Amino acid sequence: ERLAIDSVLPVVGWESTERLGTAMGGGVGLLCVCDYVVIKHAASVALSEVKLGVIPATISPYVVGRVGAARARRLFMTGETLRA
């Protein structure tokens, strides 16, 4: 089993409107471990599970590492949807 975070090659994450256009929960964590992230104009990301009272504990370190502690804290508390 190989993990994106352990890859020696650059990992590119892509979020587009052609599919659902939204990365939520674990999808956000997957984007956060990528070296490069490409998001199309109308795409959005959200930690929607926090609105249900679920803490995104597994992906938390990756989100903090990608967006910084202050912004991650806000996302963890509000479940706010970020638009591209």
GIWO-V923297 format. One record per backbone hydrogen bond with DSSP energy under -1.0 kcal/mol. CO is the residue of the C=O (numbers start at 1). NH is the residue of the N-H. If there is no record, write none. Layout:
co:CO nh:NH
co:CO nh:NH
This chain:
co:4 nh:7
co:11 nh:35
co:11 nh:36
co:13 nh:38
co:15 nh:40
co:21 nh:44
co:23 nh:46
co:24 nh:27
co:25 nh:28
co:25 nh:29
co:26 nh:30
co:27 nh:31
co:28 nh:32
co:29 nh:33
co:31 nh:34
co:36 nh:13
co:38 nh:15
co:40 nh:43
co:43 nh:84
co:44 nh:23
co:45 nh:82
co:46 nh:25
co:47 nh:50
co:48 nh:51
co:49 nh:52
co:49 nh:54
co:50 nh:53
co:55 nh:57
co:56 nh:60
co:59 nh:63
co:60 nh:64
co:61 nh:65
co:62 nh:66
co:63 nh:67
co:64 nh:68
co:68 nh:72
co:69 nh:73
co:70 nh:74
co:71 nh:75
co:72 nh:76
co:73 nh:77
co:74 nh:78
co:75 nh:79
co:82 nh:45
